[in-house]
Amino acid sequence: MEPEIQYIFLVDLLDVALSSIEFLTFREKSLLWENLSCADELCSLSREDIGSIIGRKIKSSGWDGKKCLALAERCGLIMERFGIKAVSCRDPGYPAMLSESFDPPYVIYFRGNLGCLEKKCVSIVGTRRICARCAESTRDFASECASNGLTVVSGLAYGVDTFAHKGALSVDGGLTAAVLPGGIDSIAPRGNTALAARILGSGGLLMSEYLPGLQPEAWRFVKRNRIVAALSSVTVVTQAPPGSGALITAGFALDYNRYLMFHSDCFCAEAMETTEKAVRELRMKNTGSAMSKLENSAESYVRDGAPVFSDFSGFLRALECDAGRSGQLELEF
């Protein structure tokens, strides 16, 4: 492991530094890489220098080259300590599904088996406030997916994510990948630390676009959702009241021209109680943001044509019936 860690830390320090600059897009980071030879050169640039290379004025006042270099070097030390690896967008091992999306992660930091993303994947997402029925159906559906050779992708959060990962792990040889909203040297939420260890122990994957050492922040949870959607040909929602981050993931799935489906239990009586409570809370806020969340509901996606299924066989039938996009997942059992 030592030679690999040294390669990542020394040879690709420029990539690590570029990946830490949050006011730059994927395209802009790539432009800088093409025009620079090392991290020291990057970190000696002024805001004006960076703007000249990428073709736009940098408004952020947060650029500090010395701090950027120090952060990248600190990242390398954390990677060495925790056995964290990294893959850049130019590496052959970079997940192909991510490379097809717009503004993909410039660098992925990971622990475990990145190769599990080379298998066919299904992303399972939903609310943290999961009801008992949806918890059971999430776990059962994830288990069926894993039994049929799919890698289950989710976000390691409480609720639907937790039951999705556990369902995949309930199968002998089942694989699951967790996309984290912060550095993977510390698990968020802490209560799922043991689950993260089980994922790694079963040949699965923990991954993040954020440098080791960075703590989760609210906006990073939302940004993380685009990766969950991009990694799979199909995203399945098993419970999501209005305002749920899972519906943001659903939107990303459609933006990336992926399949989007809903489990029928998403609309069961227990789940609808949570939905009605969420609707009341949003209406009481009576803000523009709250009203837009009301419009972004599971029901609205179904009205617009998103399929609803009740079990794994129904999931396969829904894929087969979508003639306009048939063959994208190419499942063979």
Backbone torsions as a table, in degrees:
resi	resn	phi	psi	omega
1	MET	NA	-33.9	-175.3
2	GLU	-56.4	-46.9	179.2
3	PRO	-60.0	-37.2	-179.6
4	GLU	-66.9	-42.9	179.1
5	ILE	-61.3	-43.4	-179.9
6	GLN	-64.2	-37.6	178.7
7	TYR	-62.2	-46.4	-178.6
8	ILE	-64.1	-43.3	-172.7
9	PHE	-74.2	-42.9	-174.5
10	LEU	-87.1	-52.1	-173.8
11	VAL	-72.6	-36.8	-174.3
12	ASP	-107.5	27.6	178.7
13	LEU	-62.1	-31.7	175.9
14	LEU	-62.0	-43.1	178.0
15	ASP	-62.6	-41.9	179.5
16	VAL	-61.8	-45.0	-179.9
17	ALA	-63.5	-44.3	179.3
18	LEU	-62.0	-39.9	-177.6
19	SER	-66.5	-18.2	-178.1
20	SER	-85.3	-10.9	-174.6
21	ILE	-87.8	100.5	-169.0
22	GLU	-79.9	-12.3	178.9
23	PHE	-90.6	4.2	178.0
24	LEU	-106.0	144.5	175.0
25	THR	-82.3	170.2	176.0
26	PHE	-56.4	-45.4	-178.9
27	ARG	-62.5	-39.9	-178.9
28	GLU	-69.2	-37.7	175.9
29	LYS	-64.2	-40.3	178.8
30	SER	-64.5	-39.3	177.5
31	LEU	-62.4	-42.9	178.8
32	LEU	-63.6	-42.4	179.0
33	TRP	-59.5	-39.6	-179.6
34	GLU	-67.1	-24.0	-174.7
35	ASN	-105.6	-0.6	-177.1
36	LEU	-125.1	158.0	-177.3
37	SER	-110.4	-19.6	-177.2
38	CYS	-159.9	168.2	-179.0
39	ALA	-67.1	-35.8	178.4
40	ASP	-59.5	-39.6	179.5
41	GLU	-65.7	-42.9	177.3
42	LEU	-58.3	-47.6	-171.4
43	CYS	-77.3	-5.9	174.0
44	SER	-91.1	-6.6	-178.5
45	LEU	-76.4	148.5	171.9
46	SER	-89.4	172.5	175.7
47	ARG	-60.1	-38.0	179.5
48	GLU	-65.8	-38.2	178.3
49	ASP	-63.0	-45.0	-179.8
50	ILE	-62.8	-44.9	179.8
51	GLY	-60.5	-36.2	179.2
52	SER	-65.5	-37.3	-178.6
53	ILE	-74.1	-41.7	-174.5
54	ILE	-89.9	-11.7	174.6
55	GLY	87.0	22.5	174.3
56	ARG	-152.6	157.3	179.8
57	LYS	-75.5	131.7	178.8
58	ILE	-86.7	115.0	-178.4
59	LYS	-88.7	-22.1	-176.2
60	SER	-63.4	133.9	176.8
61	SER	-95.4	6.9	-175.1
62	GLY	-90.5	3.8	-176.9
63	TRP	-77.3	123.8	175.8
64	ASP	-140.8	103.9	-175.0
65	GLY	-58.1	-40.2	-179.0
66	LYS	-65.4	-41.4	178.4
67	LYS	-67.0	-35.4	178.9
68	CYS	-62.8	-44.5	179.9
69	LEU	-66.4	-42.2	179.2
70	ALA	-62.8	-39.4	178.9
71	LEU	-64.7	-41.6	179.2
72	ALA	-64.3	-41.2	179.3
73	GLU	-66.9	-40.0	176.4
74	ARG	-63.0	-39.5	177.6
75	CYS	-58.5	-43.7	179.9
76	GLY	-60.2	-39.0	178.9
77	LEU	-67.1	-40.9	177.9
78	ILE	-64.5	-40.1	178.8
79	MET	-60.0	-42.8	179.7
80	GLU	-65.0	-40.6	-177.6
81	ARG	-66.4	-40.9	-173.1
82	PHE	-102.4	4.7	179.8
83	GLY	67.2	35.4	-179.0
84	ILE	-87.5	135.6	178.1
85	LYS	-109.6	170.3	179.1
86	ALA	-144.9	151.4	176.0
87	VAL	-137.7	132.2	-179.5
88	SER	-92.4	168.6	-177.9
89	CYS	-63.8	-17.1	-179.8
90	ARG	-93.4	-6.8	-176.5
91	ASP	-79.3	139.9	177.5
92	PRO	-59.0	-23.1	180.0
93	GLY	-83.0	-3.6	179.6
94	TYR	-65.7	131.7	-175.9
95	PRO	-55.0	125.9	-175.8
96	ALA	-62.0	-37.9	-178.0
97	MET	-63.2	-35.5	178.6
98	LEU	-67.8	-38.7	-177.2
99	SER	-65.2	-18.7	179.3
100	GLU	-82.5	-13.1	-175.9
101	SER	-89.9	163.0	175.9
102	PHE	-86.3	144.2	-176.6
103	ASP	50.4	56.3	177.7
104	PRO	-73.1	167.8	175.4
105	PRO	-61.1	135.6	178.8
106	TYR	-70.6	-39.9	176.6
107	VAL	-133.8	142.2	172.6
108	ILE	-110.3	128.7	173.9
109	TYR	-102.5	134.7	-173.5
110	PHE	-151.0	159.6	168.2
111	ARG	-129.0	140.6	178.6
112	GLY	102.7	-150.1	-169.6
113	ASN	-101.6	94.9	178.3
114	LEU	-63.1	-24.1	-179.3
115	GLY	-64.6	-17.4	179.4
116	CYS	-66.4	-17.9	176.9
117	LEU	-81.6	-8.9	175.1
118	GLU	-78.2	-16.5	174.0
119	LYS	-78.1	168.0	174.1
120	LYS	-67.2	135.5	-173.7
121	CYS	-120.0	152.5	170.6
122	VAL	-131.3	129.0	177.7
123	SER	-93.4	128.4	-179.5
124	ILE	-117.9	121.9	-173.5
125	VAL	-136.3	164.2	178.6
126	GLY	168.9	-170.7	-173.4
127	THR	-75.4	158.1	171.9
128	ARG	-76.5	-29.9	-177.4
129	ARG	-89.0	67.0	-172.6
130	ILE	-83.2	141.4	176.1
131	CYS	-85.9	166.4	-175.2
132	ALA	-61.9	-41.4	-177.9
133	ARG	-66.7	-43.2	-180.0
134	CYS	-70.0	-30.7	175.6
135	ALA	-62.1	-44.7	179.4
136	GLU	-65.6	-44.2	-178.1
137	SER	-69.7	-34.0	176.2
138	THR	-63.3	-47.8	-179.4
139	ARG	-62.8	-44.0	-178.7
140	ASP	-65.3	-42.6	-179.5
141	PHE	-66.3	-42.0	178.1
142	ALA	-62.5	-38.5	178.1
143	SER	-63.1	-43.7	177.7
144	GLU	-62.6	-41.7	178.4
145	CYS	-59.7	-48.2	-179.2
146	ALA	-63.9	-38.7	178.7
147	SER	-61.7	-28.2	-178.5
148	ASN	-99.7	19.1	170.8
149	GLY	87.3	7.9	178.6
150	LEU	-89.0	144.9	170.4
151	THR	-87.5	126.9	179.8
152	VAL	-89.0	123.6	-179.8
153	VAL	-108.7	133.0	175.1
154	SER	-156.5	-167.6	-170.5
155	GLY	-114.9	9.1	176.7
156	LEU	64.4	11.1	176.7
157	ALA	-75.6	168.7	173.1
158	TYR	-66.7	163.0	177.3
159	GLY	86.0	-132.0	-174.6
160	VAL	-56.7	-44.2	-178.4
161	ASP	-56.5	-46.5	-178.5
162	THR	-59.6	-46.0	-178.4
163	PHE	-70.9	-28.9	175.7
164	ALA	-66.3	-47.6	178.7
165	HIS	-63.4	-43.5	-179.1
166	LYS	-64.9	-37.2	177.8
167	GLY	-62.0	-43.6	178.3
168	ALA	-64.3	-39.0	-178.1
169	LEU	-73.2	-16.0	179.5
170	SER	-72.9	-11.5	-179.5
171	VAL	-98.2	134.8	176.6
172	ASP	-62.0	118.2	-178.6
173	GLY	84.3	3.4	179.8
174	GLY	-66.4	140.3	-176.7
175	LEU	-115.3	142.3	176.7
176	THR	-146.4	147.1	-179.8
177	ALA	-123.1	134.4	179.9
178	ALA	-113.5	128.4	177.9
179	VAL	-101.9	119.4	-172.5
180	LEU	-99.2	152.5	-178.6
181	PRO	-91.8	13.6	178.4
182	GLY	-157.4	-171.2	178.3
183	GLY	-61.7	142.0	-174.9
184	ILE	-84.8	7.5	172.6
185	ASP	-76.0	-17.6	175.1
186	SER	-133.8	129.3	-174.2
187	ILE	-83.0	133.7	173.9
188	ALA	-125.5	124.7	0.6
189	PRO	-78.6	154.5	-178.2
190	ARG	-58.0	-32.3	-178.5
191	GLY	-64.2	-14.1	178.8
192	ASN	-104.9	20.0	178.4
193	THR	-61.2	-43.5	179.6
194	ALA	-65.3	-36.8	177.7
195	LEU	-64.8	-41.2	177.6
196	ALA	-60.8	-39.9	178.1
197	ALA	-64.8	-38.2	177.2
198	ARG	-64.5	-39.2	178.8
199	ILE	-60.2	-46.7	179.8
200	LEU	-66.6	-40.1	-178.6
201	GLY	-67.5	-20.1	-178.6
202	SER	-97.0	6.3	-179.5
203	GLY	90.4	15.1	179.9
204	GLY	-89.7	-157.8	-168.6
205	LEU	-144.2	138.9	164.9
206	LEU	-114.5	131.7	-176.6
207	MET	-145.5	157.0	178.0
208	SER	-159.8	152.8	172.8
209	GLU	-88.5	-6.3	-174.7
210	TYR	-95.0	144.3	-178.4
211	LEU	-60.2	141.0	170.5
212	PRO	-54.1	136.7	-177.6
213	GLY	104.5	-18.8	179.6
214	LEU	-85.1	132.4	-179.5
215	GLN	-87.1	150.0	177.8
216	PRO	-62.2	142.1	171.9
217	GLU	-130.9	160.0	-172.6
218	ALA	-54.9	-43.9	-176.7
219	TRP	-69.0	-24.0	179.1
220	ARG	-73.1	-28.1	175.3
221	PHE	-62.6	-43.9	-179.9
222	VAL	-66.0	-44.8	-178.6
223	LYS	-65.4	-33.8	178.4
224	ARG	-60.8	-31.9	-175.7
225	ASN	-59.7	-31.0	-178.9
226	ARG	-66.4	-30.3	179.0
227	ILE	-72.4	-42.5	177.7
228	VAL	-56.7	-43.5	-179.5
229	ALA	-70.0	-38.3	-173.9
230	ALA	-72.2	-27.3	-173.0
231	LEU	-72.5	-17.1	-173.6
232	SER	-123.4	153.7	172.8
233	SER	-74.5	-18.5	-178.6
234	VAL	-142.6	136.6	173.7
235	THR	-112.5	130.9	-179.6
236	VAL	-115.5	129.1	176.2
237	VAL	-104.1	126.1	-178.1
238	THR	-107.2	-17.0	169.6
239	GLN	-168.4	127.7	-177.2
240	ALA	-160.3	98.2	174.6
241	PRO	-71.1	162.4	177.1
242	PRO	-54.4	138.9	-177.5
243	GLY	92.7	-9.0	180.0
244	SER	-70.5	140.5	176.3
245	GLY	-61.4	-23.9	179.3
246	ALA	-61.8	-30.5	179.6
247	LEU	-75.4	-24.5	170.4
248	ILE	-66.7	-42.6	176.4
249	THR	-61.0	-39.6	177.6
250	ALA	-59.8	-41.8	178.1
251	GLY	-63.5	-40.8	176.8
252	PHE	-62.0	-41.1	179.7
253	ALA	-57.0	-44.6	179.1
254	LEU	-68.7	-37.9	177.4
255	ASP	-59.6	-33.7	-178.9
256	TYR	-90.1	8.6	179.5
257	ASN	61.6	41.7	177.1
258	ARG	-102.4	165.5	171.6
259	TYR	-70.7	145.2	172.6
260	LEU	-132.8	126.9	-179.3
261	MET	-137.3	160.1	179.2
262	PHE	-125.8	135.7	173.6
263	HIS	-74.4	141.7	-176.7
264	SER	-60.2	-30.2	-179.9
265	ASP	-68.2	-12.3	172.9
266	CYS	-57.8	-21.1	-177.0
267	PHE	-116.5	19.5	178.2
268	CYS	-72.4	168.8	-175.6
269	ALA	-60.1	-42.5	-179.8
270	GLU	-63.0	-44.1	-179.5
271	ALA	-65.8	-37.0	-178.1
272	MET	-68.1	-26.0	174.5
273	GLU	-63.5	-42.6	177.1
274	THR	-65.4	-39.6	178.4
275	THR	-62.2	-45.6	-179.1
276	GLU	-63.9	-37.4	177.6
277	LYS	-65.7	-42.8	179.0
278	ALA	-62.7	-40.1	179.1
279	VAL	-62.9	-44.0	179.4
280	ARG	-61.2	-43.3	-179.2
281	GLU	-63.7	-41.4	-179.6
282	LEU	-67.7	-39.1	-179.8
283	ARG	-68.1	-33.1	178.3
284	MET	-67.0	-33.6	178.1
285	LYS	-68.5	-38.4	174.5
286	ASN	51.3	43.6	175.5
287	THR	-110.8	165.0	178.4
288	GLY	-59.5	-39.9	-180.0
289	SER	-65.4	-42.6	179.9
290	ALA	-64.5	-40.7	-179.0
291	MET	-66.3	-36.3	178.2
292	SER	-67.6	-33.1	176.8
293	LYS	-67.5	-34.0	177.3
294	LEU	-62.6	-35.9	-179.6
295	GLU	-73.2	-25.8	-179.1
296	ASN	-93.1	80.9	-175.1
297	SER	-121.1	163.0	175.9
298	ALA	-59.8	-40.3	-179.3
299	GLU	-61.3	-37.9	-178.6
300	SER	-66.2	-37.3	177.3
301	TYR	-65.8	-39.8	179.7
302	VAL	-67.4	-41.3	177.0
303	ARG	-59.7	-32.3	-179.7
304	ASP	-83.5	0.8	173.1
305	GLY	116.5	0.0	178.5
306	ALA	-65.3	129.5	-178.8
307	PRO	-67.5	152.6	174.5
308	VAL	-120.6	133.7	179.5
309	PHE	-134.0	163.2	-176.9
310	SER	-116.3	-14.8	178.4
311	ASP	-156.3	179.7	-174.1
312	PHE	-64.4	-36.3	177.3
313	SER	-63.1	-40.3	177.6
314	GLY	-66.8	-34.0	175.3
315	PHE	-60.3	-45.8	179.5
316	LEU	-66.3	-39.4	179.1
317	ARG	-64.3	-38.6	179.5
318	ALA	-63.6	-38.0	176.9
319	LEU	-64.0	-43.7	-177.5
320	GLU	-67.4	-31.0	-176.9
321	CYS	-78.5	-16.4	-179.1
322	ASP	-82.1	77.6	-171.8
323	ALA	-61.9	-30.7	-178.0
324	GLY	-67.0	-22.7	-178.0
325	ARG	-129.6	22.3	-176.6
326	SER	-63.2	145.7	176.3
327	GLY	91.2	-8.2	-177.0
328	GLN	-64.2	-41.4	-178.6
329	LEU	-86.0	-29.8	174.8
330	GLU	52.3	54.8	179.0
331	LEU	-77.4	137.1	176.5
332	GLU	-135.1	121.4	179.8
333	PHE	-127.2	NA	NA
